[in-house]
Amino acid sequence: MMKQKINKSRSSISEKGQHYRTNRGGSIVLIPMICLVLSLTIIGELLKQSSIELKQLKKEQYRIQSIWLADAAAQRAITKLRNQPDYDGEVWSLLPEEIGGNFPGEVLIEIERNVQNDKSFTIRTTASYPAKVTERVRIIREWPFDTSSNN
């Protein structure tokens, strides 16, 4: 009988040791999985932030291009007014190759004549870049212009 008790106590000790090792093995796998999930979460947030910053940079580029187009359109209007006194504006469409961009641009040039002085004008430009895309940036500028003092 004594031998049976000894065998039983050895078997219960060895079962406890195997049970302890099994739980320990599970926790060893769990720690790297948690680290992996945390790492993927951080990388995902960094990618999301980079995407937002790229969109903001693209909008800023479109805004600067629109400003340049509005200024160039004012110069175009001044030249046309000097050569054609009856010039009253136009829609100026520009190809990407003409402006060094990836998209076409478009500027609406409007001339508002002063009723009291026929040599005085207000040039209004509405520049859009890219011209037909929903993400376009639109800049509106106005300049007073007097043809009598600029001859």
HELIX and SHEET records of a PDB file:
HELIX    1   1 MET A    2  ASN A   83  1                                  82    
HELIX    2   2 PRO A   96  ILE A   99  1                                   4    
SHEET    1   A 4 GLY A  89  LEU A  94  0                                        
SHEET    2   A 4 GLY A 105  ARG A 113 -1                                        
SHEET    3   A 4 SER A 120  TYR A 129 -1                                        
SHEET    4   A 4 VAL A 137  ASP A 146 -1                                        
END                                                                             
